[in-house]
Every structure is written in structure tokens, then in C-alpha cells.
């Protein structure tokens, strides 16, 4: 199922969409700047932290990315995409047991 839209202002929703566009265009630094601002202003919205993690990971900032995904999971334990991203990153590092533990806590995320 698709993630629910975050409960935020319409301006923040547009900025989030812009950040995802920057990410898609491989402008990760710009995407990170926008997502950091959104996450700072809206600290309870997990999807901003999850997307921030994706941009950081794609930019090579893997430890920060994993911290973002863990924060997103704490904020919203139902956000399957954060579990999937974290598990994939751990798996890519050869940390299979840790990846399996993440998947076992949210099996539908790792199918």
C-alpha cells in the first residue's frame, strides 16, 4: 500500500514533492537541504526522515542515512519503506543478521 501523505501544510507538501524531484534528478545536496528543513520544522513526520535517509544514502552518507531510517521507524513503526531501506543498506554491507532482524520486525517491508 502507498504511504499516507504526511499531515503538514500545503507549502510543506509542495516542498516535499520538490525534494523528491531533486532526488530523482540526482541533486542530492539540494534534496537533503530541503528535507533537513522539513524534518526540522516537522519533527514528528517520519516520511521526511525516511526520504532524508534515502538522499543521504545516495550521496554516500550511509551512517547518517541509517540513523535517519531508524529515527523514521521510531516515529512511525508502520512506515514499511523505512524498514526496507534500512534492511537493504545493512544487507549491502554484508550485515545479514542485522538486516534479517530489521525484516523480522516488519516482514511485509522485506518481501
N, C-alpha and C positions, 0 to 999 in steps of 0.2 A: 504494500500500500504506500501511497505517496505521503511524505511527511506533511503534517499540518503546517499551515502558514503561521509564523510567529505572531503573537498578539503585540503589535507595535504600531507606531504612527505610519500613515501612508508615505511620508517622506522617508522614514527609515526602511520601509518595504522597498521603495524605489532604489535607495542606496544599496540595499542588499542585492537587488537584481543587478545593479551596476557592478557590484563587486564580483558577482558570479560571471558577468560578461568579461570583466578584466581577467578573471581566472581562465576563462575559456580561450581568451586571446593570448594567454601566457604572459600577461602583465602582472606577475605575482606580487611584485612590490606594491603596486597600486592597489591590488585586491587586498593585500594584508593591511595596508593603511586604512582603507575603508572599513574592513571587518574589525580591526582593533578598535576603531572609534565606535562602531555599532555595539560591540561587546562591552565596551567601557560604559556606554550610555544605557545599555540594556543588559545588565549582568545576569539576569535570570533567564535569558533566551538562549537555550542550548544550541540551536541551529547556527547561530552566529559563531559560537566557539568551534563547532564541528567544521564549518566552512573555512574558518581561520586556520584550523589544523590542516585542511586539505591544501590551502595555498602555501602554508609554511612547508609542508612536506614536499610539494612540487618544486619549491625553491631550494630544497636541500636542508632545511632546518628541521630535521627529523625529531630531535628530542623535544623541541617546542611543540611540534605537531602532536606528538603522543601525549604531551601534557594537556593540550587543548582538547583532544578527544576524550581523555579521562575526565576533564572538567565538564565537558558536554554530557557525558554519561552520568556524572553526579547530579547535574542539573535536571536531566530528563532521562531516567533509566529506560524509557521506552523508545529512545531515538536509535533505532537499529543501525542506521548508517554510521553512527559514531563507533559502535562496536565493530562493524565490518571494516572500517578504515583502520582502527587500532589493530585488529587481528591481522589484517593484510600487511601492515607495516612490520609487526613483530615476526610474521612468517618470512618476510623478505630478508630479515636479519638472521634467519636461522633459529629464531627463538620459538620453536614449535610448541613446546609445552605451555608457554605463556599465551601464545595465540589460541591454543586449544582451550585454555581456561577462560579467555575472553569469550570465545564462541560458546562454551558450555553455559555461560551466564546469560546468553541471549542467542539460542540456537537458530532462530529464524533469520538472524543477521548474517549468518555464515553459510547459507545454502548456495 
